[in-house]
Amino acid sequence: MIRLMAILLVTGVLAMGAGVALAADMKPIHTQKTKDVVVTLMSESGQWKKGKNEFVLEFTSANDKKPVDAGKVNLNTSMTMSGMAPMIAGATLTPDKTPGRYLGTIEFPDAGTRQVTVTWDGPAGKGSTKFSVSVP
């Protein structure tokens, strides 16, 4: 019984360490400063790709780089193509345990440059920002 508990404890500690390493290994896709907030879009590879993508969206103070709680956050993308309606994709976002950090997923059917719109409304205030991200 003690051996089983020890194995479970070691497994739990290793799993927690892997989660911390994952967060530390994130590479920025794009960083955008808007007013007093810096919005950073990150992934393991440092880019989005065709298909399903997992990413982190992080909000920090422009002054002291500390995390800020953005409250309700949305991320949407659009891609214009001549002769067609814009292709729109919305991300699913979930607040992380760390304030100001959101875990997200989004899927792209093909490559191209996406116009990204991020909006937030919470303790950090209400705001939005737009930027472009290439999907190879």
C-alpha positions in Angstrom: 0.0 0.0 0.0 2.8 2.4 0.9 4.6 1.5 -2.3 1.4 2.3 -4.4 1.1 5.6 -2.7 4.7 6.5 -3.3 4.3 5.6 -7.0 1.2 7.8 -7.3 3.0 10.6 -5.6 6.0 10.5 -7.9 3.7 10.2 -11.0 1.8 13.3 -9.8 5.0 15.3 -9.2 6.3 14.3 -12.7 3.0 15.3 -14.3 3.1 18.7 -12.6 6.7 19.2 -13.7 5.7 18.4 -17.3 3.0 21.0 -17.2 5.4 23.7 -16.0 7.9 22.7 -18.7 5.2 22.9 -21.3 4.3 26.5 -20.3 8.0 27.4 -20.3 8.5 25.9 -23.7 5.9 28.1 -25.4 7.2 30.3 -28.3 5.5 33.6 -29.3 3.5 33.6 -32.5 2.7 37.3 -32.1 2.9 40.0 -29.4 0.7 43.1 -29.5 0.7 46.1 -27.2 -2.5 48.0 -26.8 -2.9 50.8 -24.3 -1.7 49.3 -20.9 -2.0 45.6 -21.9 0.3 43.4 -23.8 -1.4 40.4 -25.6 0.9 37.5 -26.5 -0.2 34.6 -28.6 2.0 31.5 -28.1 2.3 27.9 -29.2 4.8 25.1 -28.8 6.1 25.6 -32.4 5.8 29.4 -32.4 3.3 29.3 -35.3 -0.2 28.1 -36.3 -0.6 25.5 -38.9 -3.3 24.0 -41.2 -5.5 21.8 -39.1 -6.1 21.8 -35.3 -4.0 24.1 -33.2 -3.5 24.5 -29.4 -2.2 27.8 -28.1 -1.9 30.1 -25.1 -3.1 33.6 -25.1 -1.5 35.7 -22.3 -2.3 39.2 -21.0 0.3 41.2 -19.1 0.7 44.7 -17.9 2.7 46.9 -20.3 4.3 48.6 -17.4 5.5 45.9 -15.1 5.0 42.7 -17.2 2.8 41.1 -14.5 -0.2 39.0 -15.5 -3.5 40.9 -15.7 -7.0 39.3 -15.5 -8.7 40.1 -18.8 -12.0 38.5 -17.8 -14.1 37.4 -20.7 -11.9 36.9 -23.7 -12.6 36.1 -27.4 -10.3 35.3 -30.3 -11.6 35.2 -33.9 -9.9 35.0 -37.2 -10.9 35.9 -40.8 -9.2 35.4 -44.1 -10.4 37.2 -47.2 -10.2 35.5 -50.6 -11.2 37.2 -53.9 -14.6 36.1 -55.1 -15.5 34.4 -51.8 -17.0 35.3 -48.5 -14.3 35.7 -45.8 -13.4 32.4 -44.0 -14.0 32.9 -40.3 -12.8 30.8 -37.5 -13.4 31.2 -33.8 -11.2 29.9 -31.0 -12.3 28.0 -27.9 -10.7 29.6 -24.9 -10.5 28.4 -21.3 -9.0 30.4 -18.4 -5.8 28.8 -17.1 -4.9 28.6 -13.4 -2.6 31.5 -13.9 -4.5 34.8 -14.0 -4.3 36.5 -17.5 -3.6 33.2 -19.2 -6.0 31.4 -21.5 -5.7 28.0 -23.2 -7.1 27.9 -26.6 -7.8 25.7 -29.7 -8.6 26.7 -33.2 -8.8 24.9 -36.5 -7.9 26.1 -40.0 -9.0 24.2 -43.2 -6.1 25.6 -45.2 -3.0 27.9 -45.2 -3.1 31.6 -45.6 -2.8 34.9 -43.7 -5.4 35.3 -41.0 -6.6 38.6 -39.5 -6.8 37.9 -35.8 -9.2 39.9 -33.5 -8.8 39.6 -29.7 -11.4 41.2 -27.4 -11.6 41.2 -23.6 -13.8 42.6 -20.9 -12.8 42.2 -17.2 -10.7 43.6 -14.3 -8.0 44.7 -16.8 -10.6 46.8 -18.5 -12.4 46.5 -21.9 -10.4 46.4 -25.0 -9.5 44.8 -28.4 -6.6 44.4 -30.7 -6.1 43.2 -34.3 -3.1 41.7 -36.0 -2.1 39.3 -38.8 -0.8 35.8 -38.4 0.4 33.6 -41.3 -0.7 30.0 -41.3 1.8 28.0 -43.5 
